[in-house]
Amino acid sequence: MAKEIDNLPDRPGGGGSAPGLDDSSLAGEVLEQIDTPIVVLDLDGRILLFNAACRRLTGYDQKDAIGRRVWDFLLLPEEIGNVQAVFDETSGSDVPTHFINYWLTRDGEKRLLKWSNFRTKLPSGRELHVLATGIDITDMVAAENALADREAHLRSIVDTSPEAIVTIDGEGIIRSFSPAAEKTFGYDAKEIIGQNIKTLMPEPYASEHDDYLKRYRETGVPRIIGRKRVVSARHKDGGTFPIRLSVGEFHQHDRPYFVGFIEDISREQETRERLQTMQADLDRYSRMSVLGEMASSIAHELNQPLTAAAAFMEATDLLLAQQGRDADDPVRGEVSRGLTEIHRTAEIIRNIREFIRRGTPDVKPQDVNPLVRDAMLLALAGPLPEHLETDIDLAEGLPQVALDRVQFQQVMINLIRNAVESMIGHMPQRLSISSKQTAKFVEIRVTDTGAGIDPAMEGRLFDAFATNKNDGLGLGLTIARTIVEGHQGELIAEPNDPHGMVFTVRLPTGTEASS
């Protein structure tokens, strides 16, 4: 049986509030006043009723709508076929239909409506109509889409974040586990969500965590929220590793949740320890190098007076012999013992110099590029000029060079630090480090835009104790050149046009180094 609408007239017509239906129709007046879009169509699809809500929604008057088919002016072209199919289904059955489609307003705006449609019969039973009631869901769908977009955006941030992100509820139960967290801890999200967060903690943190949450619920005093700290975490395989943890709080449906941002700093600590070891090696070698260079310089300075003293003692002994005193003469004996002590002193100085200076270098084939990068990390640690720009251009595929790692890095650190210091108070401040291969050598260049060479230092740049620094010993470049030459290489200093210096370390490749 078709549904009936009481008091609807059995003919279209009239004007007033609902043209196409009789003015006296109570049902027509009700449909007109309902604040929901309602359309009554005849079985040819022509509009008989277009209520006030429809007119407010679309901007069309009664005269624009009555007698027209909805697909002639209200629909998007691509939706006409689907709407006609739904209309045919509705008009040929007692079963209601439901549909969502756009209506076009007079000014071209699209409004999305959700329709419920059913066939109805007038009291006379002679005419059937299709009654469609709609709900404007444009704003609701837009809000849902906006919310979905925000959620998708947040999800993309969580999914692509290099930091592990873990969310727990007020009881410490894990509610979300990002892909980075899966990689960090070794758990799949599906196996860890629902577990207590202390699963990811070693002792004693695991045993204490529930008490931390309870204390926070009772006191409201945060102890770790908003603070970044380094703690230990527990991997799925049972191993522990250091993490940097930051915790935030949010509320949802009046319930507290906590989100942890976790950074695995294992590599960072390994790198720090490696750099500390390198720094210690460099410091130790630097001290030995300075001692060796000083010993060499002191020996050089002492050798002259010792040689002169030895010559005087030998001349004295000769004079005594010419005066007829034999070898057993007490005076000649004292002269001989003094001459022996002079030679012994000279030998001691030589031995100390060689012991301190030479040591036992650990020479082996090396790729210079990683050593240059590590030297940069050490040399550029600490405060730097505000406007310093660095540029590194290391050629790939360089042949290996036979060298001592610590000695080579000492040279590079010295050159880089000198370059940075020379640029203080000068602009621009550009440090460039490059490597390349020539016919027989690997060359590493350190270029700066600093003050260049002080005229007073020209010709003495590599001399021991030659310096224009108030607190310098003047041994850095001397030691650097000694090290490079000890590797059968060259250390070359040239002006950088228009400002600064270029220091080139030229080292022979494997074949030349071993020859």
Secondary structure, DSSP 8 states (H G I E B T S, - for coil): --EE-TT--SS----TTSTTS-TT-HHHHHHHHSSS-EEEE-TT-BEEEE-HHHHHHH---HHHHTTSBGGGTTS-GGGHHHHHHHHHHHHT-SS-EEEEEEEE-TTS-EEEEEEEEEEEE-TTSS-EEEEEEEEE-HHHHHHHHHHHHHHHHHHHHHHH-SSEEEEEETTSBEEEE-HHHHHHH---HHHHTTSBGGGG--TTHHHHHHHHHHHHHHH---SSBT-EEEEEEE-TTS-EEEEEEEEEEEEETTEEEEEEEEEE-HHHHHHHHHHHHHHHHHHHHHHHHHHHHHHHHHHHHHHHHHHHHHHHHHHHHHHHHHTT--TT-HHHHHHHHHHHHHHHHHHHHHHHHHHHHH----EEEE-HHHHHHHHHHHHT-S---TT-EEEEEE-TT---EEEEHHHHHHHHHHHHHHHHHHTTT-SS-EEEEEEEE-SSEEEEEEE--S----GGGTT-TTSTT----TT--S-HHHHHHHHHHHTT-EEEEEE-SSSSEEEEEEEE-HHHHT-
